[in-house]
């Protein structure tokens, strides 16, 4: 990790923060931030996520779309944690058991409020949902959060 730029170190620290979040004990998933303004979450839908009619409950859609958009936006902000202030969902197909990728992308804003969108892609490459969120800078320093540690912070 010694060859990482400041931005790459920030992305790896955000990935660690995601992995350390207690909510992710309920959702086996992995975040990757390949570049500024982009985030991908890889996860598996299984029957534990189903509603009574045998497909993924809306909470699963929201969580993965919000997280992907959030981390795409927070990849541009290296000092403070962002907070979701609004999020709109469009659910287009039921999610069944199998792999899903949530792809997040920063759209606009860099100061106080950022806008990002995300989409869910199933194992056949079909989009099953999309969403757009607004995210506001909080007063919570990223460096103060358990799990957020840049390689230079770990030495």
Secondary structure, 3 states (H helix, E strand, C coil): CCCCCHHHHHHHHHHHHHHHCHHHHCCCEEEECCCCCEEEEEEEECHHHECCCCCECHHHHHHHHHHHHHHHHHCCCCCEEEEEEEEEEEECCCCCCEEEEEEEEEEECCCCEEEEEEEEEECCCCEEEEEEEEEEEEEEEHHHCCCCCCCCCCC
